[in-house]
């Protein structure tokens, strides 16, 4: 029978092996690249400036929609560019604020605010809003559609660089993971970890490799070729999606090529003042990410415990007990984990010592994922802006 010390030593050794595999064979996800810089020194060069229509789904976004619209209309882009805001039954004056923002820039003719029709039973709320905006945009027959959220502040050269990437590399979808807010205590603890876990799940170099099946996108900023979207079945093909950006990426990559990178200037306006707010954001879709599989949930919980928590427990226990086997092995795994996390932490302006808190963040995300499954089976799963979708709707299609 194995002794507790042997179990801990074996677990730490497994963690070392896991981190060795992740660091070497997981697409270099931990390097936090590629990035799309908007610095003047890296100005994009493109031979043509195709027409683009931005589609912004908005439901009760009075606090952020003006900034979003103003930064969209302030794009330093030489081609034809229009913005469509889809007001999805807002009761806070979202559409009026959007129009006023356009008027302040003297660009009323380039903004169209349309009111969404009532939500049908076989659509998720955000996809219904996006779908109506895309349908209106397709009437204008642009070369590209720029799908973005209402809580994003865009860099003025962003669209030019997105188009240059799509045109220069013949990509059908180019998307950016924008900089999320990282100012409050809970944001500093959990937001860099969220980005780190996303990169681990979807290594960006693999996403960008057309020979690999893995596909992902970031919904804050997605430039998609209109003909590619139509060939993929348009938004209707992903009308049930809760994690809609990755669903769109999969649909596009089946027929074309995609690119996903990090942005260091475009930023989210959404603030998370409390753990409850971040918890709700993650629990909304975490179980969907696992395919609503109890088996995947169990493997995820075990994996998070072994890879992120066990090294710390074993290292501390070994140091306190004076065990010269388990302590050093646990410390090696902990150091490997810390080294892997530092590039993402630096991206968000964090100090190297902040990497020591990653196991705590992993424990919290583990709990959020379990809660996501609980909500799913209680019919309180994914949703958007006050609308939740039960198990039947989430699994439809």
C-alpha atoms as one frame of an Amber mdcrd trajectory, in Angstrom:
protein
   0.000   0.000   0.000   1.340   3.414  -0.961   2.297   5.755   1.838   1.084
   9.372   1.873   4.622  10.601   1.186   4.888   8.330  -1.840   1.538   9.575
  -3.158   2.606  13.206  -2.801   5.976  12.572  -4.417   4.315  10.737  -7.292
   1.787  13.535  -7.761   4.551  16.138  -7.839   6.481  14.076 -10.378   3.340
  13.877 -12.513   3.011  17.660 -12.310   6.628  18.095 -13.439   5.975  15.798
 -16.396   2.772  17.671 -17.233   4.503  21.062 -17.212   7.375  19.679 -19.251
   4.892  18.505 -21.857   2.972  21.804 -21.828   6.094  23.918 -22.157   7.554
  21.910 -25.031   4.658  20.339 -26.895   1.687  22.704 -26.523   2.420  25.172
 -29.282   4.397  27.581 -27.119   1.095  28.952 -25.792   2.823  30.396 -22.733
   4.859  32.883 -24.790   1.716  35.037 -25.268   2.098  35.529 -28.985   1.419
  36.382 -31.757   0.441  39.987 -31.180  -0.903  42.609 -33.557   0.771  45.893
 -32.717  -0.690  49.223 -33.783   2.497  51.224 -33.204   3.377  53.711 -35.921
   6.623  51.801 -36.458   4.552  48.789 -37.472   1.983  50.520 -39.667   0.200
  48.097 -41.921   0.727  48.083 -45.667  -2.033  46.892 -47.951  -2.583  47.377
 -51.658  -6.305  47.963 -51.344  -8.802  49.074 -48.750 -11.910  46.888 -49.087
 -15.298  47.982 -47.796 -16.122  47.074 -44.189 -19.262  47.181 -42.059 -18.964
  46.854 -38.274 -21.794  45.085 -36.434 -22.238  45.846 -32.726 -24.871  43.913
 -30.722 -25.957  46.035 -27.763 -28.383  45.395 -24.942 -28.498  47.963 -22.137
 -25.007  49.300 -22.857 -25.588  52.960 -22.004 -22.397  53.126 -19.936 -20.052
  52.048 -22.741 -21.732  52.347 -26.153 -20.660  55.966 -26.739 -16.964  55.138
 -26.359 -17.327  52.083 -28.565 -19.091  54.018 -31.334 -16.716  56.971 -31.169
 -13.624  54.763 -31.409 -15.145  52.845 -34.312 -15.993  56.019 -36.226 -12.526
  57.410 -35.454 -10.798  54.606 -37.382  -7.958  55.837 -39.565  -9.100  53.731
 -42.503  -8.997  54.767 -46.152 -11.705  52.434 -47.375 -15.499  52.599 -47.115
 -16.540  51.920 -43.545 -19.924  51.948 -41.815 -21.205  50.924 -38.368 -24.444
  49.110 -37.488 -25.527  49.035 -33.843 -28.238  46.463 -33.090 -30.265  47.655
 -30.118 -31.648  44.472 -28.575 -34.640  45.735 -26.548 -32.592  48.099 -24.396
 -34.441  50.189 -21.844 -31.564  52.563 -21.027 -31.392  54.636 -24.219 -28.524
  52.667 -25.792 -29.534  53.494 -29.383 -30.022  57.195 -28.677 -26.622  57.400
 -26.987 -25.013  55.684 -29.984 -26.602  58.162 -32.394 -25.492  61.077 -30.224
 -21.928  59.746 -30.202 -21.948  59.610 -34.007 -23.335  63.135 -34.170 -20.507
  64.440 -31.987 -18.068  63.115 -34.569 -20.125  64.472 -37.458 -20.534  60.927
 -38.768 -24.287  60.356 -38.493 -24.427  59.065 -42.063 -21.972  56.260 -41.238
 -23.929  54.924 -38.259 -27.161  52.979 -38.392 -28.927  51.928 -35.202 -31.494
  49.191 -35.799 -33.877  47.738 -33.245 -33.846  43.981 -32.882 -36.987  41.976
 -33.394 -38.299  39.777 -30.522 -36.041  36.834 -29.685 -37.255  33.569 -31.280
 -37.049  30.341 -29.239 -34.273  28.680 -31.257 -31.633  31.433 -30.962 -29.369
  32.631 -28.172 -29.825  36.314 -27.459 -26.489  37.654 -28.638 -26.510  35.589
 -31.827 -29.986  36.860 -32.649 -28.772  40.448 -32.334 -25.600  39.729 -34.325
 -27.586  37.855 -36.961 -29.915  40.782 -37.574 -26.992  43.171 -37.842 -25.208
  40.864 -40.284 -28.374  40.489 -42.355 -28.644  44.269 -42.653 -24.916  44.592
 -43.401 -25.106  41.972 -46.151 -27.586  44.180 -47.969 -24.721  46.665 -48.340
 -22.491  43.872 -49.751 -19.246  44.835 -47.971 -16.057  42.873 -48.483 -15.668
  42.334 -44.732 -17.795  42.351 -41.594 -16.221  43.539 -38.368 -17.987  41.875
 -35.433 -17.297  43.544 -32.118 -18.846  43.998 -28.694 -20.375  47.182 -27.337
 -17.867  47.374 -24.483 -14.696  47.703 -26.583 -12.567  50.829 -27.084 -10.781
  50.406 -30.411  -7.380  51.739 -31.387  -7.664  54.164 -34.358  -5.366  52.044
 -36.574  -6.954  48.727 -35.610  -9.132  48.234 -38.680  -6.276  49.035 -41.067
  -4.101  46.404 -39.417  -6.870  43.819 -39.334  -7.535  44.314 -43.029  -3.815
  44.196 -43.839  -3.510  40.887 -41.984  -6.553  39.422 -43.750  -5.557  40.670
 -47.198  -1.843  40.053 -46.898  -2.160  36.494 -45.602  -5.456  35.646 -47.304
  -7.213  34.983 -43.988 -10.980  34.588 -43.851 -11.181  35.498 -40.170  -8.818
  37.705 -38.183  -9.576  38.229 -34.514  -7.960  39.894 -31.529  -8.087  39.081
 -27.853  -8.358  42.635 -26.583  -6.796  43.786 -23.321  -9.219  43.140 -20.486
  -9.453  45.396 -17.467  -6.944  44.503 -14.804  -7.200  47.126 -12.089  -9.263
  45.821  -9.185  -7.995  43.132  -6.802 -10.120  40.404  -8.352  -9.191  41.449
 -11.880  -5.479  41.304 -11.075  -5.904  37.856  -9.566  -8.166  36.305 -12.194
  -8.014  38.121 -15.541  -4.403  37.278 -16.522  -5.119  33.691 -15.452  -8.218
  33.678 -17.657  -6.127  34.720 -20.677  -3.438  32.174 -19.756  -5.965  29.328
 -19.566  -7.507  30.395 -22.877  -4.099  30.284 -24.550  -3.428  26.892 -23.017
  -6.725  25.565 -24.340  -6.267  27.173 -27.767  -2.564  27.718 -28.519  -2.616
  30.660 -30.903   0.133  29.320 -33.235  -1.927  26.161 -33.702  -5.108  28.154
 -34.314  -3.266  30.078 -37.027  -1.896  26.929 -38.671  -4.278  25.916 -41.477
  -3.084  22.302 -41.241  -4.360  21.950 -37.657  -8.032  21.526 -36.852  -8.017
  23.545 -33.644  -9.963  26.795 -34.058 -10.713  29.732 -31.804 -11.450  33.440
 -31.946 -11.990  36.308 -29.527 -15.346  38.043 -29.815 -14.150  41.532 -28.907
 -12.771  42.099 -32.398 -13.392  39.735 -35.326 -12.939  40.727 -38.966 -14.553
  38.126 -41.228 -14.671  37.968 -45.006 -18.317  38.247 -46.046 -18.146  35.510
 -48.683 -16.505  33.143 -46.176 -19.225  33.836 -43.634 -21.922  33.163 -46.196
 -20.213  29.910 -47.248 -20.188  28.810 -43.597 -23.950  29.339 -43.294 -23.740
  32.845 -41.845 -24.744  33.511 -38.228 -27.709  31.157 -38.487 -25.266  28.228
 -38.504 -24.162  29.131 -34.956 -27.491  30.493 -33.687 -27.444  28.179 -30.629
 -23.848  28.990 -29.659 -23.048  30.222 -26.168 -19.316  30.572 -26.885 -20.086
  32.177 -30.212 -16.617  33.429 -31.157 -15.041  29.971 -31.073 -18.093  28.490
 -32.821 -17.641  31.017 -35.631 -13.935  30.204 -35.861 -14.669  26.494 -36.236
 -17.246  27.168 -38.941 -14.869  29.411 -40.906 -11.790  27.194 -40.525 -13.580
  24.180 -41.996 -13.411  25.987 -45.343 -10.713  28.612 -44.968  -7.965  30.064
 -42.808  -8.107  32.083 -39.597  -5.747  34.108 -37.432  -5.954  34.898 -33.713
  -3.646  37.215 -31.827  -3.320  39.445 -28.811  -3.834  43.207 -28.894  -1.885
  45.572 -26.681  -3.892  48.731 -27.360  -7.533  47.857 -28.024  -9.154  47.358
 -24.656 -12.314  46.228 -22.974 -14.357  48.785 -21.056 -15.981  46.120 -18.910
 -14.907  46.319 -15.260 -15.253  43.530 -12.742 -15.454  45.055  -9.296 -16.145
  41.819  -7.442 -15.519  38.090  -7.530 -19.241  37.610  -8.117 -19.077  39.439
 -11.461 -16.147  37.393 -12.764 -17.744  34.232 -11.414 -20.937  34.936 -13.361
 -18.953  35.607 -16.547 -17.099  32.291 -16.344 -19.959  30.134 -15.041 -22.132
  31.320 -17.928 -20.158  29.306 -20.470 -17.535  27.085 -18.804 -19.593  23.888
 -18.959 -20.470  24.611 -22.579 -16.717  24.651 -23.251 -16.597  21.082 -21.924
 -19.404  19.952 -24.207 -21.744  19.443 -21.234 -19.793  16.265 -20.444 -19.552
  14.968 -16.874 -16.461  13.022 -17.885 -14.735  16.145 -19.196 -15.758  18.005
 -16.044 -14.133  15.337 -13.861 -10.962  15.328 -15.976 -10.798  19.120 -15.855
 -11.099  19.208 -12.072  -8.434  16.516 -11.688  -6.165  18.216 -14.214  -6.398
  21.616 -12.509  -5.702  20.020  -9.136  -2.664  18.057 -10.317  -1.112  20.675
 -12.610  -1.741  23.879 -10.644  -2.468  23.036  -7.007  -0.475  19.892  -6.235
   2.965  21.471  -6.841   2.335  24.097  -4.167   0.862  21.641  -1.664   3.705
  19.176  -2.148   6.425  21.846  -2.055   5.076  23.384   1.157   4.480  20.003
   2.798   7.950  18.836   1.842   9.561  21.976   3.241   7.645  21.756   6.514
   8.268  18.027   6.938  11.874  18.136   5.775  11.199  15.512   3.119  14.079
  15.769   0.632  12.175  13.945  -2.118   8.759  15.524  -2.368   9.800  19.086
  -1.493  12.271  19.656  -4.356  10.066  17.901  -6.908   7.081  20.024  -5.905
   9.239  23.152  -6.067  10.450  22.294  -9.586   6.862  21.949 -10.802   5.941
  25.210  -9.078   8.855  27.039 -10.721   7.923  25.656 -14.158   4.352  26.856
 -13.673   5.557  30.288 -12.539   7.892  30.662 -15.526   5.111  29.710 -17.946
   2.726  32.297 -16.480   5.075  35.281 -16.419   4.726  36.372 -20.106   0.940
  36.625 -19.738   1.334  38.396 -16.425   3.714  40.925 -18.009   1.184  41.535
 -20.779  -1.174  42.812 -18.089   1.454  44.803 -16.233   1.724  42.350 -13.367
   4.839  41.706 -11.327   6.639  38.393 -11.431   5.629  37.636  -7.866   2.005
  37.668  -9.005   2.625  34.300 -10.637   2.684  32.779  -7.158  -1.078  33.389
  -6.965  -1.853  31.276 -10.062  -2.767  28.172  -7.990  -5.362  30.227  -6.105
  -6.805  31.459  -9.401  -6.875  27.871 -10.679  -8.826  26.751  -7.608 -11.371
  29.514  -8.143 -11.763  28.702 -11.839 -12.220  25.058 -10.912 -15.052  26.044
  -8.571 -16.587  28.281 -11.267 -16.549  25.393 -13.739 -18.264  23.087 -11.264
 -20.845  25.803 -10.611 -21.347  26.189 -14.368 -22.299  22.508 -14.551 -24.630
  22.913 -11.572 -26.362  25.846 -13.246 -26.702  23.900 -16.477 -28.544  21.011
 -14.815 -30.777  23.474 -12.981 -31.703  25.200 -16.229 -29.753  28.348 -15.332
 -26.948  27.984 -17.848 -25.587  30.252 -20.555 -27.173  33.583 -21.298 -26.690
  37.142 -22.467 -27.736  40.357 -20.769 -30.396  38.963 -18.489 -31.522  36.094
 -20.730 -30.572  32.575 -19.724 -30.849  29.420 -21.769 -31.758  26.055 -20.333
 -30.195  22.686 -21.151 -32.419  21.994 -24.136 -31.592  25.302 -25.796 -27.890
  24.998 -25.062 -27.672  21.534 -26.565 -29.836  22.297 -29.576 -28.386  22.032
 -33.066
